[in-house]
Amino acid sequence: MSTAALWLHTLAERFPLLLDELTPSGGRTLRERGGPPSGGGRAPVRLYVSDALRDITDGVTELEEAVRERLRLRPARPAPVVVRLRRLADLAERVAELPDLEAHLISEARRMAARCGRAVGDPEQLVRLAGRCPACDSVSLRALPERAVVMCVNPVCRHVLDGVPEETLA
């Protein structure tokens, strides 16, 4: 599976969680409770979830349009976000033939997956790497795939490594 397809798959898995986060909880209805709720009102709207949902929906739509235009494909029919993500993942091999488009696709999919994860409260993934930090010589190297960064997590050091291969971050 290519890096682009991996990030698109990750986003497709997280997006339904974002929708669940936006919908009201399955608590009892007003009639079942026997009166108005205590506390005087509805649960507050979590605007950051709504904003993330809009940003990701718009981003996936624009990304699919851009990829299809660049590959000289006819425009796709409107579809839910998860369907659009599957269609983009199906095009990942063709996108890989255009390095600039592939880099853009990976960057956007990674950004949207991270935003979705933050909105639903997922902690950022850390991947332990073999080897030592070139700055402090500790065995504290970690990859943060959602940020495309490899860094030393030693509190005294916090060195960020440059020029890390993409495979390390996938």
Secondary structure as UniProt FT lines:
FT   HELIX           3..22
FT   HELIX           30..33
FT   TURN            38..39
FT   HELIX           47..70
FT   TURN            71..72
FT   HELIX           81..90
FT   HELIX           92..95
FT   TURN            96..97
FT   HELIX           99..120
FT   STRAND          127..128
FT   TURN            134..136
FT   STRAND          141..144
FT   TURN            145..148
FT   STRAND          149..152
FT   TURN            155..157
FT   STRAND          160..161
FT   HELIX           166..169
//
